[in-house]
Amino acid sequence: MQTSRRFLLLGMGATMLAACDGPRAGRELGAQIDEGGFGNPTAHNTLVQTGQMPYVINLAERFAAEVPTTVNFAFDSAQLDAEAQAILRRQAGWIRQFPEVTFRVYGHTDLVGTPQYNHQLGLRRARAVVSFLARNGIGRNRLEALVSHGDTQPLILTQERERQNRRTVTEVSGFVQRHPTVLNGQYAAIIHREYVESATRVRPSGYF
């Protein structure tokens, strides 16, 4: 009886090990989920466990307060018009002041069209923004356009064409892990660095 029970337990253990050896083996818990915030849960957990998350949130809030984070697109288009390019130049100017920081660009569409088509269109828009920022002096290793929300997060809930829904949003995503400042853990110094375009120019006394 004890022998049969022993074989039963061994069989159950083998079954459990086999289950662990499926497609998800070696993946972090929750890696299959994408919550659309600061990227996938693996990156999110890394930021939390290394103490970087509060600094990322702080920088994200500062970026959103100081620079327009959103550009809009014409219907069924991933072309950057003059207004979008002007906004992205401002984004690039801000990003250049923080070489330790990484960014993600999320692409969105309106609700016209199939989910599959809109997903690809949103991704094309995100990639167009990344390419423009790269041409304006931002290293591609600091930019990511791999996630598209497609038409799942409209600003205005309508089935009609809506320009405000046809957009990309640029967000702070983390830090360049091999950067010397990051290696030294000087996150506070990064956050409190003065952004050159936000400084007020004061004329010396005696000048007009």
Backbone bond lengths (Angstrom), bond angles and torsions (degrees), N, CA, C in turn:
res aa  C-N    CA-C-N  psi(-1)  N-CA   C-N-CA  omega(-1)  CA-C   N-CA-C  phi
1 M - - - 1.459 - - 1.526 110.47 -
2 Q 1.346 114.78 -43.81 1.466 118.78 179.54 1.527 110.61 -65.51
3 T 1.368 116.13 -36.40 1.461 119.40 179.38 1.522 110.97 -63.97
4 S 1.365 116.61 -43.11 1.468 120.73 179.17 1.513 110.80 -62.37
5 R 1.333 115.52 -40.78 1.460 119.49 179.98 1.521 110.94 -65.11
6 R 1.353 114.68 -37.56 1.462 118.58 -179.74 1.524 110.39 -64.61
7 F 1.337 117.00 -43.57 1.465 119.83 178.60 1.519 111.56 -65.48
8 L 1.334 117.04 -34.44 1.460 120.49 178.06 1.519 111.33 -63.66
9 L 1.350 115.79 -43.65 1.459 119.63 179.21 1.520 111.43 -66.10
10 L 1.344 116.29 -39.75 1.458 119.71 178.21 1.526 110.79 -63.40
11 G 1.339 115.69 -39.63 1.461 119.72 178.82 1.511 111.66 -64.29
12 M 1.351 117.18 -40.59 1.456 120.41 178.21 1.522 110.73 -64.13
13 G 1.345 116.57 -40.45 1.463 119.82 179.43 1.510 111.60 -64.03
14 A 1.354 116.56 -40.85 1.463 120.05 179.19 1.525 110.88 -63.96
15 T 1.349 115.84 -39.02 1.462 119.80 178.53 1.517 111.34 -62.43
16 M 1.349 116.68 -43.16 1.458 120.57 179.34 1.519 111.32 -63.91
17 L 1.352 116.87 -40.32 1.456 119.39 178.64 1.516 111.34 -66.11
18 A 1.331 116.31 -37.78 1.457 119.96 178.23 1.513 110.99 -63.58
19 A 1.343 115.70 -38.30 1.462 119.75 179.13 1.509 111.49 -63.99
20 C 1.339 116.30 -33.21 1.467 120.22 179.70 1.514 111.81 -74.17
21 D 1.343 116.90 -13.60 1.453 120.28 -174.95 1.525 111.75 -96.32
22 G 1.334 116.61 24.53 1.459 121.38 -179.20 1.499 111.32 -87.41
23 P 1.339 117.00 -161.59 1.475 121.64 -176.81 1.511 113.84 -61.80
24 R 1.360 117.90 -23.98 1.461 119.42 -176.66 1.520 112.61 -92.52
25 A 1.353 117.21 0.91 1.464 119.26 -178.62 1.512 110.05 -59.60
26 G 1.310 116.94 137.61 1.450 121.92 178.50 1.510 114.07 83.06
27 R 1.331 118.26 -4.07 1.465 120.60 179.02 1.516 110.50 -93.44
28 E 1.347 114.99 148.79 1.454 119.61 179.63 1.525 110.41 -69.39
29 L 1.313 115.08 150.59 1.459 120.10 177.87 1.524 109.82 -60.05
30 G 1.319 115.94 125.46 1.457 120.82 179.14 1.505 114.20 88.22
31 A 1.342 117.70 3.72 1.464 119.99 -176.64 1.516 112.92 -67.43
32 Q 1.342 117.09 -18.96 1.461 119.03 -179.67 1.515 112.21 -80.21
33 I 1.341 116.91 -5.56 1.462 120.89 -177.28 1.522 108.89 -99.08
34 D 1.334 116.88 140.16 1.460 121.62 172.50 1.513 107.16 -126.99
35 E 1.318 116.03 106.45 1.453 119.72 -174.12 1.518 112.75 -85.47
36 G 1.333 118.06 -4.98 1.464 120.67 174.47 1.510 113.97 75.68
37 G 1.337 118.28 14.19 1.453 120.03 178.77 1.509 110.36 -97.41
38 F 1.323 117.27 -98.36 1.451 121.15 178.60 1.529 111.07 -95.96
39 G 1.316 117.46 34.48 1.446 120.52 178.18 1.513 111.20 98.43
40 N 1.325 116.54 -162.70 1.457 119.72 -176.02 1.520 111.26 -75.18
41 P 1.328 117.50 161.98 1.462 120.60 -175.25 1.522 114.20 -60.82
42 T 1.341 117.85 -27.63 1.463 119.63 178.19 1.524 110.56 -61.34
43 A 1.342 115.88 -49.53 1.463 120.30 178.38 1.518 110.61 -64.03
44 H 1.320 116.25 -40.50 1.469 121.21 179.24 1.527 110.31 -60.74
45 N 1.325 117.19 -46.64 1.465 120.70 -179.45 1.518 111.44 -63.93
46 T 1.337 116.84 -36.86 1.463 120.22 178.39 1.522 110.59 -62.19
47 L 1.326 116.65 -44.11 1.462 120.61 179.19 1.518 111.12 -62.41
48 V 1.332 116.75 -41.51 1.463 120.27 -179.61 1.520 110.87 -66.53
49 Q 1.327 117.05 -48.18 1.461 121.29 -173.88 1.521 112.82 -70.38
50 T 1.335 117.86 -25.47 1.465 120.59 178.51 1.521 112.28 -94.27
51 G 1.337 116.86 2.28 1.455 120.20 177.79 1.514 114.44 78.00
52 Q 1.335 117.95 13.29 1.463 121.09 -177.45 1.526 113.04 -86.78
53 M 1.332 117.48 -21.38 1.452 120.22 -170.73 1.536 113.95 -55.68
54 P 1.347 119.97 -46.86 1.467 118.74 179.85 1.526 112.53 -58.54
55 Y 1.337 116.85 -36.51 1.457 120.10 -179.78 1.521 110.94 -71.61
56 V 1.331 117.62 -36.79 1.459 121.28 176.95 1.531 110.21 -63.25
57 I 1.331 116.65 -43.99 1.458 120.92 179.01 1.525 110.40 -62.90
58 N 1.333 116.15 -41.91 1.458 120.95 179.79 1.529 110.96 -61.95
59 L 1.339 115.95 -45.77 1.458 119.99 179.10 1.528 111.42 -66.13
60 A 1.330 116.34 -38.63 1.463 120.13 178.85 1.524 110.68 -61.60
61 E 1.315 116.67 -41.73 1.461 120.73 178.64 1.527 110.55 -65.99
62 R 1.320 116.30 -39.62 1.468 119.76 179.49 1.522 110.91 -66.59
63 F 1.324 117.17 -43.45 1.461 121.27 178.45 1.522 110.63 -59.34
64 A 1.332 116.61 -45.82 1.466 120.98 -178.91 1.520 112.02 -66.43
65 A 1.340 117.13 -29.38 1.463 120.55 -178.69 1.528 112.01 -80.73
66 E 1.327 117.25 -29.16 1.455 120.58 -172.26 1.527 114.52 -100.54
67 V 1.329 116.79 -19.89 1.463 120.50 -174.87 1.530 109.38 -138.33
68 P 1.345 118.86 140.55 1.463 118.87 172.29 1.527 109.98 -61.51
69 T 1.305 117.56 128.61 1.468 120.82 -176.42 1.527 112.96 -98.01
70 T 1.331 116.83 -8.77 1.464 121.31 -172.57 1.526 111.45 -118.08
71 V 1.332 116.40 137.78 1.463 121.64 168.47 1.522 107.94 -124.44
72 N 1.330 116.23 151.25 1.461 121.78 -176.31 1.523 111.11 -113.93
73 F 1.338 114.93 163.46 1.459 121.00 -173.57 1.523 110.63 -132.23
74 A 1.336 115.17 156.30 1.454 121.01 172.07 1.530 108.66 -70.27
75 F 1.322 115.41 164.91 1.464 120.35 -178.22 1.530 110.59 -61.79
76 D 1.349 115.31 132.58 1.466 123.12 176.67 1.525 111.79 56.08
77 S 1.317 116.72 38.31 1.462 120.66 -176.55 1.522 110.67 -137.60
78 A 1.342 115.25 148.35 1.455 121.80 172.09 1.524 110.50 -117.44
79 Q 1.352 116.39 16.89 1.452 121.24 178.97 1.524 110.48 -80.45
80 L 1.328 116.22 139.93 1.460 122.15 178.44 1.517 109.51 -91.17
81 D 1.332 117.48 115.83 1.458 119.60 178.70 1.532 109.81 -81.17
82 A 1.333 116.34 -178.79 1.464 121.00 -175.15 1.526 111.57 -61.15
83 E 1.323 117.12 -39.79 1.467 120.43 179.30 1.520 111.37 -64.79
84 A 1.324 116.65 -43.13 1.459 120.78 178.91 1.522 110.86 -63.22
85 Q 1.319 117.02 -42.50 1.461 120.66 -179.86 1.524 111.56 -63.67
86 A 1.332 117.08 -38.62 1.468 120.16 178.45 1.524 110.65 -63.65
87 I 1.335 116.84 -41.94 1.470 120.75 178.31 1.523 110.08 -64.15
88 L 1.322 117.00 -42.96 1.464 120.22 -177.68 1.525 111.89 -68.19
89 R 1.327 117.56 -30.12 1.471 119.12 174.47 1.524 110.22 -65.16
90 R 1.336 116.80 -37.67 1.466 119.95 176.04 1.527 110.28 -66.05
91 Q 1.331 116.62 -41.70 1.464 119.36 176.35 1.526 110.55 -59.52
92 A 1.326 116.79 -45.67 1.467 120.76 -178.86 1.528 110.92 -61.89
93 G 1.346 117.12 -40.10 1.455 119.95 177.94 1.515 112.22 -60.65
94 W 1.332 116.73 -40.47 1.469 121.26 178.40 1.523 110.37 -68.56
95 I 1.325 116.31 -46.30 1.468 121.01 -176.19 1.518 111.09 -62.53
96 R 1.347 117.62 -36.55 1.465 120.35 -179.12 1.521 112.23 -61.93
97 Q 1.333 118.26 -25.34 1.463 121.29 -179.12 1.534 112.10 -77.47
98 F 1.346 116.38 -9.55 1.462 120.23 -176.43 1.529 109.39 -130.13
99 P 1.343 117.32 73.09 1.472 120.60 -174.75 1.525 113.61 -67.46
100 E 1.335 117.36 -9.79 1.470 119.80 179.61 1.523 112.73 -88.75
101 V 1.332 117.06 -5.24 1.463 120.88 -169.40 1.527 110.74 -105.03
102 T 1.337 116.38 141.73 1.462 122.17 176.88 1.530 109.93 -108.06
103 F 1.332 115.55 158.78 1.465 121.38 -174.13 1.530 110.31 -137.57
104 R 1.334 114.78 150.38 1.455 121.60 171.33 1.524 108.81 -119.51
105 V 1.323 115.21 146.21 1.465 121.64 176.49 1.521 107.69 -117.02
106 Y 1.331 115.85 121.66 1.464 122.01 -178.78 1.525 109.36 -103.39
107 G 1.337 116.67 130.11 1.449 121.82 179.93 1.520 111.80 -98.84
108 H 1.324 116.35 139.39 1.473 122.73 -179.59 1.522 109.92 -131.97
109 T 1.327 115.92 158.39 1.466 121.47 174.68 1.522 108.63 -133.05
110 D 1.346 115.07 173.98 1.459 117.44 170.22 1.528 108.46 -84.35
111 L 1.328 117.65 -172.45 1.467 120.86 -172.10 1.523 113.47 -91.43
112 V 1.320 117.72 6.26 1.465 121.24 177.72 1.531 108.76 -82.92
113 G 1.326 117.29 130.78 1.453 120.69 178.82 1.513 112.21 105.37
114 T 1.333 116.17 170.73 1.458 121.29 -178.71 1.525 110.48 -78.33
115 P 1.336 117.70 154.10 1.463 119.89 177.68 1.529 112.58 -58.01
116 Q 1.328 116.74 -38.10 1.468 119.49 -179.04 1.526 111.17 -64.72
117 Y 1.334 116.40 -45.09 1.467 119.85 179.85 1.520 110.53 -65.79
118 N 1.324 116.61 -42.97 1.458 120.56 -178.23 1.526 111.83 -65.40
119 H 1.326 116.61 -35.19 1.463 119.48 177.13 1.528 109.97 -59.93
120 Q 1.328 117.05 -46.91 1.459 120.51 179.74 1.525 111.83 -67.11
121 L 1.339 116.85 -37.90 1.462 120.15 178.71 1.528 110.48 -65.01
122 G 1.323 117.13 -42.70 1.466 119.93 177.36 1.506 111.79 -61.46
123 L 1.326 116.45 -39.32 1.458 120.59 178.99 1.526 110.68 -67.21
124 R 1.334 117.82 -39.98 1.467 120.86 176.77 1.525 110.81 -60.78
125 R 1.315 117.29 -40.00 1.461 120.84 178.60 1.524 110.98 -64.52
126 A 1.329 116.40 -43.48 1.463 119.79 178.71 1.521 111.00 -62.84
127 R 1.315 116.80 -40.65 1.466 120.18 179.69 1.520 111.49 -68.74
128 A 1.320 117.52 -33.75 1.466 120.58 176.84 1.529 110.57 -62.62
129 V 1.332 116.48 -40.15 1.463 121.04 178.73 1.519 110.44 -67.03
130 V 1.326 117.26 -44.58 1.462 120.96 179.01 1.530 110.17 -59.91
131 S 1.320 117.47 -43.95 1.468 120.78 179.53 1.524 111.26 -61.87
132 F 1.331 116.89 -41.04 1.464 120.23 179.85 1.528 110.20 -65.83
133 L 1.322 117.88 -44.72 1.463 120.47 178.93 1.526 110.91 -62.83
134 A 1.327 116.37 -37.88 1.469 120.09 179.04 1.529 110.50 -64.28
135 R 1.337 116.54 -37.55 1.476 119.60 178.17 1.522 111.70 -70.97
136 N 1.319 116.47 -14.67 1.470 120.71 179.11 1.527 112.08 -106.74
137 G 1.316 116.02 30.65 1.457 120.51 167.46 1.511 117.07 93.78
138 I 1.343 118.18 10.90 1.463 120.19 179.29 1.525 108.75 -103.38
139 G 1.324 116.98 124.92 1.457 120.66 -179.81 1.521 112.03 -62.14
140 R 1.325 116.28 136.02 1.465 119.97 -179.35 1.521 112.19 -63.52
141 N 1.331 117.39 -22.79 1.468 119.15 177.89 1.523 112.31 -69.08
142 R 1.333 116.76 -9.60 1.470 121.19 178.69 1.519 112.16 -104.69
143 L 1.324 116.61 0.84 1.460 121.19 -175.72 1.521 109.99 -122.86
144 E 1.317 116.32 142.34 1.457 120.60 -179.85 1.526 109.78 -138.63
145 A 1.323 115.76 129.11 1.460 121.36 177.61 1.517 108.76 -130.77
146 L 1.309 116.20 54.41 1.462 121.32 -174.94 1.514 112.73 -102.11
147 V 1.317 117.87 -8.72 1.463 121.05 -175.65 1.517 108.86 -118.12
148 S 1.307 115.65 129.13 1.455 120.63 174.47 1.507 108.86 -123.97
149 H 1.312 117.28 127.35 1.456 120.77 176.54 1.526 111.58 -80.90
150 G 1.356 116.51 -5.66 1.454 118.73 -178.10 1.517 110.89 55.22
151 D 1.339 116.67 -128.59 1.471 120.27 -178.08 1.522 111.50 -107.48
152 T 1.322 117.68 23.74 1.466 120.27 -172.19 1.518 113.79 -87.52
153 Q 1.335 118.36 -11.46 1.458 120.47 -177.56 1.530 110.59 -132.49
154 P 1.319 117.90 64.28 1.480 119.72 179.62 1.514 111.60 -69.59
155 L 1.328 116.16 144.19 1.460 120.34 172.30 1.523 110.09 -74.84
156 I 1.337 115.38 -36.30 1.464 121.27 179.19 1.529 107.50 -121.41
157 L 1.303 116.68 120.06 1.460 121.36 -175.48 1.529 109.95 -80.37
158 T 1.316 116.49 97.67 1.453 122.75 178.03 1.516 108.72 -151.21
159 Q 1.318 116.83 147.46 1.452 121.57 176.81 1.529 111.43 -84.25
160 E 1.323 117.21 -6.54 1.461 121.39 -179.37 1.529 110.85 -87.43
161 R 1.319 114.80 172.72 1.465 119.59 175.47 1.527 109.36 -62.84
162 E 1.312 117.15 133.61 1.464 121.24 -178.11 1.526 109.40 -145.07
163 R 1.326 116.57 112.41 1.464 121.35 -175.72 1.524 112.11 -61.51
164 Q 1.321 118.24 -38.47 1.464 119.53 -177.66 1.528 112.30 -62.57
165 N 1.328 117.06 -26.29 1.466 120.16 177.88 1.519 112.34 -80.64
166 R 1.323 117.24 -21.72 1.469 121.39 -179.20 1.523 107.71 -88.39
167 R 1.306 116.50 92.04 1.461 119.84 -168.08 1.527 111.58 -153.40
168 T 1.323 114.88 165.87 1.466 121.96 162.59 1.520 107.62 -122.42
169 V 1.321 115.40 152.02 1.459 121.83 177.76 1.526 107.97 -127.15
170 T 1.317 116.38 125.46 1.461 122.18 178.08 1.518 108.59 -96.26
171 E 1.340 116.61 131.20 1.460 121.21 -176.80 1.530 110.97 -134.96
172 V 1.320 115.83 148.56 1.462 121.24 170.60 1.523 108.24 -67.15
173 S 1.329 117.16 134.05 1.464 119.62 -178.53 1.521 113.84 -118.38
174 G 1.336 118.38 -21.49 1.464 118.78 -178.79 1.513 111.53 166.62
175 F 1.333 115.58 -154.28 1.456 121.49 -177.68 1.526 110.43 -124.51
176 V 1.340 116.03 150.51 1.456 121.71 173.08 1.525 107.32 -71.55
177 Q 1.318 116.83 110.20 1.460 120.27 -168.50 1.525 114.30 -66.82
178 R 1.316 118.87 -23.17 1.466 120.30 -179.22 1.527 112.51 -94.24
179 H 1.325 116.60 1.00 1.470 118.46 -179.01 1.522 109.58 -70.50
180 P 1.365 118.30 137.94 1.474 121.13 -177.20 1.520 113.87 -54.62
181 T 1.336 117.40 -40.81 1.463 119.60 -179.24 1.518 111.03 -64.00
182 V 1.326 115.70 -40.20 1.462 120.01 179.58 1.519 110.58 -68.64
183 L 1.321 116.88 -40.26 1.464 120.67 178.36 1.522 110.86 -59.97
184 N 1.325 116.69 -32.29 1.459 120.84 178.49 1.526 112.77 -85.04
185 G 1.334 116.55 -1.79 1.463 120.54 177.61 1.509 114.51 70.51
186 Q 1.338 117.24 25.12 1.467 120.56 -176.74 1.526 111.61 -87.99
187 Y 1.332 116.14 53.87 1.457 120.73 -176.99 1.530 111.46 -65.49
188 A 1.321 116.69 -39.91 1.464 119.86 -178.83 1.522 110.69 -62.19
189 A 1.332 116.69 -38.57 1.463 120.37 179.08 1.521 111.08 -64.85
190 I 1.324 116.24 -35.54 1.460 120.36 178.44 1.529 109.93 -65.26
191 I 1.321 116.03 -47.27 1.464 120.96 -176.47 1.511 111.68 -63.60
192 H 1.328 117.47 -39.81 1.462 120.98 -173.73 1.526 112.68 -90.10
193 R 1.333 117.85 6.43 1.451 120.02 176.54 1.527 109.09 -63.51
194 E 1.315 116.63 138.68 1.465 120.49 179.57 1.516 109.62 -74.02
195 Y 1.308 116.17 133.14 1.456 122.61 174.72 1.524 107.49 -86.47
196 V 1.341 117.70 123.00 1.465 121.54 -168.40 1.523 112.53 -59.42
197 E 1.339 118.83 -37.73 1.450 119.63 -176.55 1.522 112.71 -75.44
198 S 1.345 116.76 -12.86 1.461 119.36 179.50 1.525 111.79 -91.50
199 A 1.336 115.95 -6.30 1.457 119.12 -179.90 1.527 109.90 -75.43
200 T 1.308 116.74 145.80 1.461 122.14 178.11 1.521 108.96 -94.39
201 R 1.322 115.68 124.55 1.459 119.74 178.71 1.533 109.61 -78.35
202 V 1.319 117.46 129.97 1.457 122.79 179.35 1.523 108.29 -117.05
203 R 1.305 116.19 123.21 1.471 119.66 178.51 1.530 110.01 -72.46
204 P 1.338 117.79 136.52 1.462 119.53 174.68 1.519 110.81 -61.23
205 S 1.316 117.13 150.17 1.463 120.58 179.83 1.522 109.39 -62.86
206 G 1.319 115.70 142.67 1.463 120.55 -179.47 1.517 113.46 96.68
207 Y 1.387 116.90 -9.72 1.462 120.27 178.64 1.514 109.31 -104.45
208 F 1.341 116.02 147.51 1.466 121.15 -179.14 1.522 109.36 -121.50
